[in-house]
Amino acid sequence: MATTNNASANVQPFRFGYFSYREAFKSMPDYVIAQRNIDDLRTKYVNEMKRVEQEFNQKYEMFLDGQRDFAPSIRHKRQAELQELMEKNMAFKEEAKRLLKEAEGNIYKPLRDKLTAALQRVAKEKGLAFILNTDNDAVPFIDPTTGFNVQADVNAALQ
């Protein structure tokens, strides 16, 4: 029993750090460039969606203006064309969302990798067992006697 008491007396409580992932990520010098690239790509997709929507609206107005004069077969053909155009536009919007999300992941990956490496460096330097992300109130309480705010260390490691 004395051995057990001595062993437990020698056990050091583990130390941990905490920080805001979002704040660290946005503090990175390359973040602004990555964000600008994503915004540029998003603008291109939005502009294309507006263009195809205007094209659809023009064709739809032409259809409405002339539908009384169309023979039934021409009216059905034009309705089918409008339906097909609308379906293509909807498919493009969905594909644009998917491609934008994929591009965002690819653009941010090097930044995430750099942040992960910085976290590992800070944890080793400070002798921490782990580092918690405090974003979104994930950790509502941290005992300041065992946890250390490593935000400044992480941000410095990213510069």
C-alpha positions as CSV (number, residue, x, y, z in Angstrom):
1,M,0.0,0.0,0.0
2,A,2.9,2.3,0.7
3,T,4.1,1.7,-2.8
4,T,0.8,2.7,-4.3
5,N,0.7,5.9,-2.2
6,N,4.2,6.8,-3.3
7,A,3.4,6.2,-6.9
8,S,0.3,8.3,-6.8
9,A,2.2,11.1,-5.0
10,N,4.8,11.2,-7.8
11,V,2.2,11.4,-10.6
12,Q,2.1,14.9,-12.0
13,P,-1.2,16.3,-13.1
14,F,-1.1,16.7,-16.8
15,R,-1.0,20.2,-18.2
16,F,-3.0,21.4,-21.1
17,G,-3.4,24.5,-23.2
18,Y,-6.4,26.2,-24.8
19,F,-6.9,28.6,-27.6
20,S,-9.4,29.7,-30.3
21,Y,-8.8,27.9,-33.6
22,R,-10.8,30.5,-35.5
23,E,-8.8,33.4,-34.1
24,A,-5.5,31.6,-34.8
25,F,-6.6,30.6,-38.3
26,K,-7.6,34.2,-39.2
27,S,-4.4,35.6,-37.8
28,M,-2.3,33.7,-40.3
29,P,-0.7,36.0,-43.0
30,D,-1.8,33.7,-45.8
31,Y,-5.5,33.7,-44.6
32,V,-6.2,37.0,-46.3
33,I,-4.9,35.7,-49.6
34,A,-6.8,32.4,-49.3
35,Q,-10.0,34.3,-48.4
36,R,-9.5,36.6,-51.4
37,N,-9.1,33.7,-53.7
38,I,-12.3,32.1,-52.4
39,D,-14.2,35.3,-52.7
40,D,-13.0,35.8,-56.3
41,L,-14.1,32.3,-57.2
42,R,-17.5,32.8,-55.4
43,T,-18.0,36.0,-57.4
44,K,-17.3,34.2,-60.7
45,Y,-19.9,31.6,-59.8
46,V,-22.4,34.2,-58.7
47,N,-22.0,36.2,-61.9
48,E,-22.5,33.1,-64.0
49,M,-25.6,32.2,-62.1
50,K,-27.0,35.7,-62.6
51,R,-26.2,35.5,-66.3
52,V,-28.0,32.2,-66.8
53,E,-30.9,33.4,-64.7
54,Q,-31.2,36.5,-67.0
55,E,-31.0,34.3,-70.0
56,F,-33.8,32.1,-68.7
57,N,-35.9,35.1,-67.8
58,Q,-35.6,36.6,-71.3
59,K,-36.5,33.3,-72.9
60,Y,-39.5,32.9,-70.5
61,E,-40.7,36.4,-71.3
62,M,-40.4,35.7,-75.0
63,F,-42.4,32.5,-74.5
64,L,-45.1,34.3,-72.5
65,D,-45.4,37.1,-75.2
66,G,-45.7,34.6,-78.1
67,Q,-47.5,31.6,-76.6
68,R,-50.9,32.6,-77.8
69,D,-49.6,32.6,-81.4
70,F,-47.7,29.4,-81.2
71,A,-49.0,26.2,-82.6
72,P,-49.5,23.6,-79.9
73,S,-46.4,21.6,-81.0
74,I,-44.2,24.7,-81.0
75,R,-45.6,25.7,-77.5
76,H,-44.8,22.3,-76.1
77,K,-41.3,22.4,-77.7
78,R,-40.6,25.8,-76.1
79,Q,-42.0,24.7,-72.8
80,A,-39.7,21.7,-72.9
81,E,-36.7,23.9,-73.7
82,L,-37.5,26.2,-70.8
83,Q,-37.9,23.2,-68.5
84,E,-34.6,21.8,-69.6
85,L,-32.9,25.2,-69.3
86,M,-34.3,25.6,-65.7
87,E,-33.1,22.1,-64.8
88,K,-29.6,22.8,-66.2
89,N,-29.5,26.1,-64.2
90,M,-30.5,24.3,-61.0
91,A,-27.9,21.6,-61.6
92,F,-25.2,24.3,-62.2
93,K,-26.1,26.0,-58.9
94,E,-25.7,22.8,-57.0
95,E,-22.5,21.9,-58.8
96,A,-21.1,25.4,-58.2
97,K,-21.9,25.1,-54.4
98,R,-20.1,21.7,-54.4
99,L,-17.1,23.0,-56.4
100,L,-16.8,26.1,-54.2
101,K,-16.8,24.0,-51.0
102,E,-14.2,21.7,-52.5
103,A,-12.0,24.7,-53.6
104,E,-12.4,26.2,-50.1
105,G,-11.1,22.9,-48.6
106,N,-8.2,22.8,-51.0
107,I,-7.3,26.4,-50.5
108,Y,-7.4,26.2,-46.7
109,K,-5.7,22.8,-46.3
110,P,-2.1,24.2,-46.3
111,L,-3.2,26.8,-43.6
112,R,-4.8,24.0,-41.5
113,D,-1.6,21.9,-41.9
114,K,0.5,24.8,-40.8
115,L,-1.7,25.5,-37.8
116,T,-1.6,21.8,-36.8
117,A,2.2,21.9,-36.9
118,A,2.3,25.1,-34.8
119,L,0.0,23.5,-32.2
120,Q,2.3,20.5,-32.0
121,R,5.3,22.7,-31.6
122,V,3.7,24.8,-28.9
123,A,2.5,21.7,-27.0
124,K,6.0,20.2,-27.0
125,E,7.7,23.5,-26.0
126,K,5.2,24.0,-23.1
127,G,5.1,20.4,-22.1
128,L,1.4,20.1,-22.6
129,A,-0.6,16.9,-22.9
130,F,-3.1,18.5,-25.2
131,I,-4.5,21.8,-26.5
132,L,-8.3,22.4,-26.4
133,N,-10.2,24.5,-29.0
134,T,-12.4,26.9,-27.1
135,D,-14.5,28.0,-30.1
136,N,-18.3,27.7,-29.9
137,D,-18.2,27.4,-26.1
138,A,-16.9,23.9,-26.5
139,V,-15.1,24.3,-23.1
140,P,-17.3,26.3,-20.8
141,F,-14.8,26.1,-17.9
142,I,-11.1,25.8,-17.7
143,D,-9.2,25.6,-14.3
144,P,-6.5,28.3,-14.7
145,T,-4.2,26.3,-12.3
146,T,-3.9,23.5,-14.8
147,G,-4.8,25.0,-18.1
148,F,-2.8,27.6,-20.0
149,N,-4.0,30.1,-22.6
150,V,-1.6,29.4,-25.5
151,Q,-3.3,31.8,-28.0
152,A,-0.4,34.2,-28.1
153,D,2.1,31.4,-28.5
154,V,0.1,29.8,-31.3
155,N,-0.3,33.1,-33.1
156,A,3.4,33.8,-32.8
157,A,4.3,30.4,-34.1
158,L,2.1,31.0,-37.2
159,Q,3.8,34.3,-38.2
